Amino acid sequence: MHAIGIDIGGTKIAGAVIDPDGTIVRDLRTPTPAGAPQLIENAVVEMVTALSAEHDVVAVGVAAAGFIDAAQSTVYYAPNINWRNEPFRAKLEARIDLPIVIENDANAAGWAEFRFGAARLVSDMVMLTIGTGVGGAIVASDTLFRGGFGAGAELGHLRLVPGGLLCGCGAHGCLEQYASGRALQRIANELADAGGIGQNLARVRAERGRLDGSDIAELIGDGDLGALTALRQLGTVIGEACATFGAVLDPQMFVIGGGVAQAGDLLLDPIRHAYEENLSARGYHPEPEFRIAELVNDAGVVGAADLARHFASRLPAGPSAPRK
């Protein structure tokens, strides 16, 4: 019952053969082709062909950033790839003789954490992936939530600040603009401009000509007050948003993933504090646990493969439909 998971990122495509326990049996990486979507299709087909050559697999799951329809078939819109109403599953099925599902990358990562990672002992969880943007995934009563049209759980696009910063989705004031890795860079640069506790941030920016995520992470690791202040501000926004999500979803656990989550408790502590400060009826009902994601960069391929395996198990028995 091995399945293949493919995770299409902005810079690389990751693929792996995954066993039923969520263990990676074999993996591959290749740069994401620039240009026409056909090149990405070709890269995925080549990767599946290579991965399935030495292992019997039952299905393929493909995770990609974007809005995916409820049938896990069509990419309505992808921010980093020129996909607009792209029938990606149909195109792959014409070339790959296996059941295929297409899934949002944050959903795939959240499902992996629910099945095999930080949230494996709960039935209801919310995952936030804090990277360049903010991804979201919801599992309610052991079921991945997709919404009526398949594009649910886009938690990064909660309207946080009416009339706020312009988001890549076209709206203003989305959570993603205030709680992402890019937001952390903006906060750090503002502190550098102000001087005082931001003097080390300003020094590094002057020396290197910019202040990026790795620079900030290094200063956080060194205990720099300015960098830690920027991180606490980011965590406060995330915690306030989680209180809003909690009022609607009542999860047992929030899982925080993405590159910024490598800060561990330095990020979780302000998240927890802000959550508690903004929680309705605090003290009168159980409160969720906050944990850092465990699967890190493997979550996308592991989740995509497991979702594909579940999909294949529900198909009618018998030979697969012929491919063109």
MILUM-852662 format. One record per residue (C-alpha): residue in one letter; x, y, z. Coordinates in Angstrom, 1 decimal, always signed. Layout:
BEGIN
+---------+--------+--------+--------+
: residuo :      X :      Y :      Z :
+---------+--------+--------+--------+
:       a :      X :      Y :      Z :
...
+---------+--------+--------+--------+
//
This chain:
BEGIN
+---------+--------+--------+--------+
: residuo :      X :      Y :      Z :
+---------+--------+--------+--------+
:       m :   +0.0 :   +0.0 :   +0.0 :
:       h :   +2.8 :   +2.4 :   -0.8 :
:       a :   +1.7 :   +5.8 :   -2.3 :
:       i :   +3.6 :   +8.6 :   -4.0 :
:       g :   +3.5 :  +12.1 :   -2.7 :
:       i :   +4.5 :  +15.1 :   -4.8 :
:       d :   +4.9 :  +18.6 :   -3.4 :
:       i :   +5.2 :  +21.4 :   -5.9 :
:       g :   +7.0 :  +24.4 :   -4.5 :
:       g :   +8.1 :  +27.7 :   -5.9 :
:       t :  +11.7 :  +26.6 :   -6.2 :
:       k :  +11.7 :  +22.8 :   -6.1 :
:       i :   +9.4 :  +19.8 :   -6.6 :
:       a :   +9.8 :  +17.1 :   -3.9 :
:       g :   +8.6 :  +13.6 :   -4.4 :
:       a :   +8.6 :  +10.5 :   -2.2 :
:       v :   +7.3 :   +6.9 :   -1.9 :
:       i :   +5.5 :   +6.7 :   +1.5 :
:       d :   +4.5 :   +3.6 :   +3.3 :
:       p :   +1.2 :   +3.3 :   +5.3 :
:       d :   +2.9 :   +4.4 :   +8.5 :
:       g :   +4.0 :   +7.7 :   +7.0 :
:       t :   +7.6 :   +6.6 :   +6.5 :
:       i :   +9.6 :   +7.8 :   +3.5 :
:       v :  +10.9 :   +4.9 :   +1.6 :
:       r :  +12.5 :   +6.8 :   -1.3 :
:       d :  +12.6 :  +10.5 :   -2.2 :
:       l :  +13.6 :  +12.7 :   -5.1 :
:       r :  +14.1 :  +16.5 :   -5.6 :
:       t :  +14.2 :  +18.5 :   -8.8 :
:       p :  +14.1 :  +22.3 :   -9.4 :
:       t :  +10.7 :  +23.7 :  -10.3 :
:       p :  +10.7 :  +24.4 :  -14.0 :
:       a :  +10.1 :  +28.0 :  -14.9 :
:       g :   +7.8 :  +28.9 :  -17.8 :
:       a :   +4.8 :  +27.0 :  -19.2 :
:       p :   +2.8 :  +24.8 :  -16.8 :
:       q :   +3.4 :  +21.9 :  -19.3 :
:       l :   +7.0 :  +21.8 :  -18.0 :
:       i :   +5.8 :  +21.2 :  -14.5 :
:       e :   +3.4 :  +18.5 :  -15.7 :
:       n :   +6.4 :  +16.8 :  -17.4 :
:       a :   +8.5 :  +17.0 :  -14.3 :
:       v :   +5.8 :  +15.4 :  -12.2 :
:       v :   +5.3 :  +12.6 :  -14.7 :
:       e :   +9.0 :  +11.9 :  -14.8 :
:       m :   +9.3 :  +11.9 :  -11.0 :
:       v :   +6.3 :   +9.5 :  -10.6 :
:       t :   +7.8 :   +7.2 :  -13.3 :
:       a :  +11.1 :   +7.1 :  -11.5 :
:       l :   +9.6 :   +6.6 :   -8.0 :
:       s :   +7.3 :   +3.9 :   -9.1 :
:       a :   +9.9 :   +1.9 :  -11.0 :
:       e :  +11.2 :   +0.1 :   -7.9 :
:       h :   +8.0 :   +0.1 :   -5.7 :
:       d :   +4.4 :   -1.0 :   -6.1 :
:       v :   +2.3 :   +2.0 :   -5.5 :
:       v :   -1.5 :   +2.4 :   -5.3 :
:       a :   -2.0 :   +6.1 :   -5.9 :
:       v :   -0.3 :   +9.5 :   -6.4 :
:       g :   -1.1 :  +12.7 :   -4.4 :
:       v :   +0.1 :  +16.0 :   -5.7 :
:       a :   +0.3 :  +19.0 :   -3.3 :
:       a :   +0.4 :  +22.5 :   -4.7 :
:       a :   -0.1 :  +26.1 :   -3.4 :
:       g :   -3.4 :  +27.3 :   -4.7 :
:       f :   -7.1 :  +27.0 :   -4.7 :
:       i :   -8.2 :  +23.4 :   -5.5 :
:       d :  -11.7 :  +22.3 :   -6.3 :
:       a :  -13.8 :  +20.0 :   -4.1 :
:       a :  -13.2 :  +17.0 :   -6.4 :
:       q :   -9.4 :  +17.4 :   -5.8 :
:       s :   -9.0 :  +17.7 :   -9.6 :
:       t :   -8.8 :  +21.3 :  -10.9 :
:       v :   -6.5 :  +24.1 :   -9.7 :
:       y :   -8.7 :  +27.2 :   -9.7 :
:       y :   -5.8 :  +29.5 :   -9.2 :
:       a :   -2.2 :  +29.2 :   -8.1 :
:       p :   -0.2 :  +32.3 :   -7.0 :
:       n :   +3.2 :  +31.1 :   -8.1 :
:       i :   +2.4 :  +29.1 :  -11.2 :
:       n :   +0.4 :  +30.2 :  -14.2 :
:       w :   -2.5 :  +27.9 :  -13.4 :
:       r :   -6.0 :  +29.3 :  -14.0 :
:       n :   -8.8 :  +26.7 :  -13.9 :
:       e :   -6.1 :  +24.1 :  -14.8 :
:       p :   -7.5 :  +20.5 :  -15.1 :
:       f :   -4.3 :  +19.2 :  -13.6 :
:       r :   -5.6 :  +15.8 :  -12.5 :
:       a :   -7.0 :  +15.0 :  -15.9 :
:       k :   -3.8 :  +15.9 :  -17.6 :
:       l :   -1.8 :  +13.7 :  -15.2 :
:       e :   -4.3 :  +10.8 :  -15.5 :
:       a :   -3.8 :  +10.8 :  -19.3 :
:       r :   -0.1 :   +9.9 :  -18.7 :
:       i :   +0.0 :   +8.1 :  -15.4 :
:       d :   -1.8 :   +4.8 :  -14.9 :
:       l :   -2.6 :   +5.3 :  -11.2 :
:       p :   -5.4 :   +7.1 :   -9.2 :
:       i :   -4.4 :  +10.7 :   -8.7 :
:       v :   -5.6 :  +13.5 :   -6.3 :
:       i :   -4.6 :  +17.1 :   -6.3 :
:       e :   -4.5 :  +18.8 :   -2.9 :
:       n :   -3.7 :  +22.2 :   -1.5 :
:       d :   -0.2 :  +22.1 :   +0.0 :
:       a :   -1.2 :  +23.5 :   +3.4 :
:       n :   -4.0 :  +20.9 :   +3.6 :
:       a :   -1.5 :  +18.1 :   +2.8 :
:       a :   +0.9 :  +19.3 :   +5.4 :
:       g :   -1.8 :  +19.6 :   +8.0 :
:       w :   -3.1 :  +16.2 :   +7.3 :
:       a :   +0.4 :  +14.8 :   +7.7 :
:       e :   +0.7 :  +16.4 :  +11.1 :
:       f :   -2.7 :  +15.0 :  +12.1 :
:       r :   -2.0 :  +11.5 :  +10.9 :
:       f :   +1.7 :  +11.1 :  +11.8 :
:       g :   +3.0 :  +14.2 :  +13.5 :
:       a :   +2.3 :  +16.7 :  +16.3 :
:       a :   -1.5 :  +16.2 :  +16.3 :
:       r :   -1.7 :  +12.4 :  +15.9 :
:       l :   -3.5 :  +12.0 :  +19.2 :
:       v :   -6.3 :  +14.5 :  +18.7 :
:       s :   -9.4 :  +14.5 :  +16.5 :
:       d :   -9.7 :  +18.3 :  +16.0 :
:       m :   -6.8 :  +20.5 :  +15.0 :
:       v :   -5.8 :  +23.7 :  +13.2 :
:       m :   -2.5 :  +24.1 :  +11.6 :
:       l :   -0.9 :  +27.4 :  +10.6 :
:       t :   +2.1 :  +27.3 :   +8.3 :
:       i :   +4.2 :  +30.5 :   +8.9 :
:       g :   +6.5 :  +30.9 :   +5.9 :
:       t :   +6.6 :  +33.4 :   +3.1 :
:       g :   +2.9 :  +33.5 :   +3.4 :
:       v :   +0.4 :  +31.9 :   +5.9 :
:       g :   -1.1 :  +28.6 :   +5.1 :
:       g :   -3.9 :  +26.9 :   +7.0 :
:       a :   -5.4 :  +23.5 :   +7.5 :
:       i :   -8.4 :  +22.3 :   +9.6 :
:       v :   -9.2 :  +18.8 :  +10.7 :
:       a :  -12.6 :  +18.5 :  +12.4 :
:       s :  -13.8 :  +15.1 :  +13.8 :
:       d :  -11.0 :  +13.3 :  +12.1 :
:       t :  -12.0 :  +14.8 :   +8.7 :
:       l :  -10.0 :  +17.2 :   +6.6 :
:       f :  -12.1 :  +20.3 :   +6.0 :
:       r :  -12.2 :  +21.6 :   +2.4 :
:       g :  -15.4 :  +23.6 :   +2.2 :
:       g :  -18.2 :  +23.4 :   -0.3 :
:       f :  -16.1 :  +24.5 :   -3.2 :
:       g :  -12.8 :  +22.9 :   -2.0 :
:       a :  -11.1 :  +26.2 :   -1.2 :
:       g :  -11.8 :  +26.3 :   +2.5 :
:       a :   -9.3 :  +26.8 :   +5.4 :
:       e :   -7.5 :  +29.7 :   +3.7 :
:       l :   -6.7 :  +31.0 :   +7.2 :
:       g :   -4.0 :  +33.3 :   +6.0 :
:       h :   -6.6 :  +35.4 :   +4.2 :
:       l :   -8.7 :  +36.1 :   +7.3 :
:       r :   -9.3 :  +39.9 :   +7.1 :
:       l :   -7.4 :  +41.1 :  +10.1 :
:       v :   -7.0 :  +44.9 :   +9.5 :
:       p :   -9.8 :  +46.5 :   +7.4 :
:       g :   -8.2 :  +48.7 :   +4.8 :
:       g :   -4.8 :  +47.3 :   +5.7 :
:       l :   -1.8 :  +46.2 :   +3.7 :
:       l :   -2.5 :  +44.9 :   +0.2 :
:       c :   -2.3 :  +41.1 :   +0.0 :
:       g :   -1.3 :  +39.0 :   -3.0 :
:       c :   -4.8 :  +37.7 :   -3.1 :
:       g :   -6.1 :  +41.2 :   -4.0 :
:       a :   -7.7 :  +42.0 :   -0.7 :
:       h :   -6.4 :  +44.4 :   +2.0 :
:       g :   -5.5 :  +43.6 :   +5.6 :
:       c :   -5.2 :  +39.8 :   +5.4 :
:       l :   -3.5 :  +37.9 :   +8.3 :
:       e :   -0.8 :  +36.8 :   +5.9 :
:       q :   +0.4 :  +40.4 :   +5.7 :
:       y :   +0.9 :  +40.6 :   +9.5 :
:       a :   +1.8 :  +37.1 :  +10.6 :
:       s :   +4.2 :  +35.7 :   +7.9 :
:       g :   +7.9 :  +35.5 :   +7.4 :
:       r :   +7.6 :  +38.6 :   +5.2 :
:       a :   +5.8 :  +40.4 :   +8.0 :
:       l :   +8.6 :  +39.5 :  +10.4 :
:       q :  +11.1 :  +41.1 :   +8.0 :
:       r :   +9.0 :  +44.2 :   +7.8 :
:       i :   +8.7 :  +44.5 :  +11.6 :
:       a :  +12.5 :  +43.9 :  +12.0 :
:       n :  +13.2 :  +46.6 :   +9.4 :
:       e :  +10.9 :  +49.0 :  +11.2 :
:       l :  +12.8 :  +48.3 :  +14.5 :
:       a :  +16.1 :  +48.8 :  +12.7 :
:       d :  +14.9 :  +52.2 :  +11.4 :
:       a :  +13.9 :  +53.2 :  +14.9 :
:       g :  +17.3 :  +52.5 :  +16.5 :
:       g :  +17.4 :  +51.6 :  +20.2 :
:       i :  +16.7 :  +47.9 :  +20.6 :
:       g :  +16.9 :  +47.6 :  +16.8 :
:       q :  +20.6 :  +48.7 :  +16.6 :
:       n :  +21.9 :  +45.2 :  +15.9 :
:       l :  +19.2 :  +44.8 :  +13.2 :
:       a :  +20.4 :  +48.0 :  +11.6 :
:       r :  +24.0 :  +47.0 :  +11.8 :
:       v :  +23.4 :  +43.7 :  +10.1 :
:       r :  +21.3 :  +45.4 :   +7.4 :
:       a :  +24.1 :  +47.9 :   +6.8 :
:       e :  +26.7 :  +45.1 :   +6.6 :
:       r :  +24.8 :  +42.8 :   +4.3 :
:       g :  +22.7 :  +45.3 :   +2.4 :
:       r :  +19.4 :  +43.7 :   +3.4 :
:       l :  +17.7 :  +42.0 :   +6.4 :
:       d :  +16.3 :  +38.7 :   +5.4 :
:       g :  +14.8 :  +35.7 :   +7.3 :
:       s :  +18.1 :  +34.0 :   +7.9 :
:       d :  +19.7 :  +37.2 :   +9.3 :
:       i :  +16.8 :  +37.6 :  +11.7 :
:       a :  +16.9 :  +34.0 :  +12.7 :
:       e :  +20.6 :  +34.2 :  +13.5 :
:       l :  +20.0 :  +37.3 :  +15.7 :
:       i :  +17.1 :  +35.5 :  +17.5 :
:       g :  +19.4 :  +32.6 :  +18.2 :
:       d :  +21.9 :  +35.0 :  +19.6 :
:       g :  +19.3 :  +36.5 :  +21.9 :
:       d :  +19.2 :  +39.9 :  +20.3 :
:       l :  +16.5 :  +42.1 :  +21.9 :
:       g :  +15.4 :  +43.7 :  +18.7 :
:       a :  +15.0 :  +40.4 :  +16.8 :
:       l :  +13.2 :  +38.8 :  +19.8 :
:       t :  +10.9 :  +41.8 :  +20.0 :
:       a :  +10.0 :  +41.4 :  +16.3 :
:       l :   +9.3 :  +37.7 :  +16.9 :
:       r :   +7.1 :  +38.5 :  +19.9 :
:       q :   +5.1 :  +41.0 :  +17.9 :
:       l :   +4.6 :  +38.4 :  +15.2 :
:       g :   +3.6 :  +35.8 :  +17.8 :
:       t :   +1.1 :  +38.2 :  +19.3 :
:       v :   -0.7 :  +38.6 :  +16.0 :
:       i :   -0.8 :  +34.9 :  +15.4 :
:       g :   -2.2 :  +34.3 :  +18.9 :
:       e :   -4.9 :  +36.9 :  +18.4 :
:       a :   -5.9 :  +35.2 :  +15.2 :
:       c :   -5.9 :  +31.8 :  +16.8 :
:       a :   -8.3 :  +33.1 :  +19.4 :
:       t :  -10.7 :  +34.0 :  +16.6 :
:       f :  -10.2 :  +30.6 :  +15.0 :
:       g :  -10.8 :  +28.9 :  +18.3 :
:       a :  -14.1 :  +30.7 :  +18.8 :
:       v :  -15.3 :  +29.1 :  +15.6 :
:       l :  -13.6 :  +25.8 :  +15.5 :
:       d :  -12.8 :  +24.9 :  +19.1 :
:       p :   -9.8 :  +22.7 :  +18.2 :
:       q :   -7.9 :  +20.6 :  +20.7 :
:       m :   -4.6 :  +21.7 :  +19.3 :
:       f :   -3.0 :  +24.4 :  +17.2 :
:       v :   +0.1 :  +23.2 :  +15.2 :
:       i :   +2.5 :  +25.9 :  +14.0 :
:       g :   +4.7 :  +25.0 :  +11.1 :
:       g :   +6.8 :  +26.7 :   +8.4 :
:       g :  +10.2 :  +28.3 :   +8.6 :
:       v :   +9.4 :  +30.8 :  +11.3 :
:       a :   +8.3 :  +27.9 :  +13.6 :
:       q :  +12.0 :  +26.9 :  +14.0 :
:       a :  +12.1 :  +29.5 :  +16.7 :
:       g :  +10.1 :  +27.0 :  +18.9 :
:       d :   +8.9 :  +28.3 :  +22.3 :
:       l :  +10.3 :  +31.7 :  +21.5 :
:       l :   +7.4 :  +31.9 :  +19.1 :
:       l :   +4.9 :  +29.7 :  +20.9 :
:       d :   +5.1 :  +31.7 :  +24.2 :
:       p :   +3.7 :  +35.0 :  +22.8 :
:       i :   +1.2 :  +33.0 :  +20.7 :
:       r :   -0.1 :  +31.3 :  +23.8 :
:       h :   -0.2 :  +34.6 :  +25.8 :
:       a :   -2.1 :  +36.5 :  +23.1 :
:       y :   -4.5 :  +33.6 :  +22.7 :
:       e :   -5.3 :  +33.5 :  +26.4 :
:       e :   -5.7 :  +37.3 :  +26.5 :
:       n :   -8.2 :  +37.2 :  +23.7 :
:       l :  -10.1 :  +34.0 :  +24.4 :
:       s :  -13.8 :  +34.2 :  +25.0 :
:       a :  -15.1 :  +32.8 :  +28.4 :
:       r :  -11.5 :  +32.0 :  +29.5 :
:       g :  -11.4 :  +29.7 :  +32.4 :
:       y :  -14.8 :  +28.1 :  +31.8 :
:       h :  -13.9 :  +25.5 :  +29.1 :
:       p :  -10.8 :  +23.5 :  +28.1 :
:       e :   -8.1 :  +25.3 :  +26.2 :
:       p :   -6.1 :  +23.9 :  +23.3 :
:       e :   -2.5 :  +22.8 :  +23.2 :
:       f :   +0.0 :  +24.7 :  +21.0 :
:       r :   +2.7 :  +22.7 :  +19.4 :
:       i :   +5.4 :  +23.0 :  +16.8 :
:       a :   +5.0 :  +20.9 :  +13.7 :
:       e :   +7.1 :  +17.7 :  +13.6 :
:       l :   +7.4 :  +16.7 :  +10.0 :
:       v :   +8.9 :  +20.0 :   +8.8 :
:       n :   +9.8 :  +19.8 :   +5.1 :
:       d :   +8.4 :  +16.3 :   +4.6 :
:       a :   +4.9 :  +17.1 :   +5.6 :
:       g :   +3.7 :  +18.0 :   +2.1 :
:       v :   +4.8 :  +14.7 :   +0.4 :
:       v :   +3.7 :  +12.6 :   +3.4 :
:       g :   +0.2 :  +14.2 :   +3.6 :
:       a :   -0.3 :  +14.1 :   -0.2 :
:       a :   +0.6 :  +10.4 :   -0.3 :
:       d :   -1.7 :   +9.5 :   +2.6 :
:       l :   -4.6 :  +11.4 :   +1.1 :
:       a :   -4.1 :   +9.7 :   -2.2 :
:       r :   -4.0 :   +6.3 :   -0.4 :
:       h :   -7.3 :   +7.0 :   +1.2 :
:       f :   -8.8 :   +8.1 :   -2.1 :
:       a :   -7.7 :   +4.9 :   -3.8 :
:       s :   -9.2 :   +2.8 :   -1.0 :
:       r :  -12.6 :   +4.2 :   -1.8 :
:       l :  -12.5 :   +3.4 :   -5.5 :
:       p :  -14.5 :   +0.5 :   -6.9 :
:       a :  -12.5 :   -2.8 :   -7.1 :
:       g :  -11.3 :   -3.9 :  -10.5 :
:       p :   -8.9 :   -2.7 :  -13.2 :
:       s :   -8.2 :   +1.0 :  -13.5 :
:       a :   -9.8 :   +2.9 :  -16.3 :
:       p :   -7.8 :   +3.0 :  -19.5 :
:       r :   -5.6 :   +6.0 :  -20.1 :
:       k :   -5.4 :   +8.0 :  -23.3 :
+---------+--------+--------+--------+
//
